[in-house]
Amino acid sequence: METPFKTTLTNNSRLADIDFNNLGFGDDFCDHMFSMEYAGGKWHTHQIMPYQPITLAPGCLTLHYGQTVFEGLKAFRGVDGRFRVFRPDMNAKRLHESCLRLCMPTIDDDVFMNAIEQLVQVDHAWVPEERGQAFYIRPLLFATEPHLNVRAATEYRFLMMTAPVCEYFSRQVGGVKLKAEDKYTRAAPGGMGYAKTAGNYAASLRPGKESMDDGFDQILWLDGHEHKFVEEVGQMNIFFKIAGKVLTPPLKGTILPGVTRNSVLALLKDKGVDVEERPIHIEEVLNASDNHTLEEVFGAGTAAVIAPVKSITYGDRIANAKVEGDDLFSGWLYKTILDIQTGASEDTYGWNMTVDVSGTESKSLAG
Ligand SMILES: *Cc1c(COP(=O)(O)O)cnc(C)c1O
């Protein structure tokens, strides 16, 4: 481990109040967070401190013009009692790209990885043991400089908070119902679709509400130009199995390059499955459903891991897919990824960062 960051421990741990049999997704945050600030062209005041409210100038640029980026990844307490973080290097890389898109200062991979490691250590007692639960890590970077000009800020804050979570859809029985969105757009070529930035999610709230009012679980976004080509779901990338072949849209700047997407592609290719990253017309999916070659649809993202999709509605047409059965890739992928994350199977890809928490007992029991 690198030099530990200055650490201030809480003397008021909330751990005893958490009902681990009833976890939501962000109902509670863990005791500590990582924090650092940026001014004068460099990051300073790196520290781990109690999770607590922060002070912001009302004029700070992030509140007015949305200069905010974030990440999301998970740590696990394995079947062998060891602690593992799934592919944090990928999140560091994606955060870097998001920062560049929004003219924000980037963060050293070392600092990013050390912050994760030390947060897992300090709050390791919060890492759930139950299969399917996880210790969610949320890095967040935003502009703090107060100003009214529309321009990139000169001052920023980076926080990394953590939370014990259940799965996002709690393995929604019967699969997810998607509405292929033919009116609203999530991202357009040249936009910010590939960046994990707050504005993309704010823009999705109204379409999301309308689709939920109509009885759907999530939106399947189509391209911003013609609303014909499949893009992704709210917080997941999308996969189709048509006539034995697995299809997913290519990374062309309008969709998030998911870490789970990348993992799914690697696992399927190594299993010898025919996989194609290419544009997918919504008609191709609907027609495949009509002629019974649509074998499976699933979403892939950190929060849900793998979420089987039951149906996709596009105007007055509907595509149906199987969500249960031993032959489905969705079930196999879910199990395979979780087994790697929890140490139940060998990490042949070297995806996990293991965290040694020995000697950090006192910190987690503080208070
Ligand atoms: C985070 C996210 C994903 C999934 O990315 P992972 O790295 O697999 O969690 C997909 N789409 C959107 C819009 C996202 O925000």
Ligand as a Chemical Component Dictionary entry (heavy atoms), coordinates in Angstrom:
data_LIG
# 
_chem_comp.id                   LIG 
_chem_comp.type                 NON-POLYMER 
_chem_comp.pdbx_formal_charge   0 
_chem_comp.three_letter_code    LIG 
# 
loop_
_chem_comp_atom.comp_id 
_chem_comp_atom.atom_id 
_chem_comp_atom.alt_atom_id 
_chem_comp_atom.type_symbol 
_chem_comp_atom.charge 
_chem_comp_atom.model_Cartn_x 
_chem_comp_atom.model_Cartn_y 
_chem_comp_atom.model_Cartn_z 
_chem_comp_atom.pdbx_ordinal 
LIG C1 C1 C 0 -22.740 3.406  -15.820 1  
LIG C2 C2 C 0 -23.541 3.211  -17.059 2  
LIG C3 C3 C 0 -23.505 2.026  -17.806 3  
LIG C4 C4 C 0 -22.812 0.759  -17.335 4  
LIG O1 O1 O 0 -21.452 0.886  -17.144 5  
LIG P1 P1 P 0 -20.708 -0.102 -16.145 6  
LIG O2 O2 O 0 -19.307 0.354  -16.164 7  
LIG O3 O3 O 0 -20.884 -1.469 -16.680 8  
LIG O4 O4 O 0 -21.378 0.053  -14.827 9  
LIG C5 C5 C 0 -24.168 2.002  -19.021 10 
LIG N1 N1 N 0 -24.865 3.049  -19.464 11 
LIG C6 C6 C 0 -24.948 4.196  -18.762 12 
LIG C7 C7 C 0 -25.702 5.330  -19.317 13 
LIG C8 C8 C 0 -24.293 4.303  -17.531 14 
LIG O5 O5 O 0 -24.397 5.419  -16.823 15 
# 
loop_
_chem_comp_bond.comp_id 
_chem_comp_bond.atom_id_1 
_chem_comp_bond.atom_id_2 
_chem_comp_bond.value_order 
_chem_comp_bond.pdbx_ordinal 
LIG C1 C2 SING 1  
LIG C2 C3 SING 2  
LIG C2 C8 DOUB 3  
LIG C3 C4 SING 4  
LIG C3 C5 DOUB 5  
LIG C4 O1 SING 6  
LIG O1 P1 SING 7  
LIG P1 O2 DOUB 8  
LIG P1 O3 SING 9  
LIG P1 O4 SING 10 
LIG C5 N1 SING 11 
LIG N1 C6 DOUB 12 
LIG C6 C7 SING 13 
LIG C6 C8 SING 14 
LIG C8 O5 SING 15 
# 
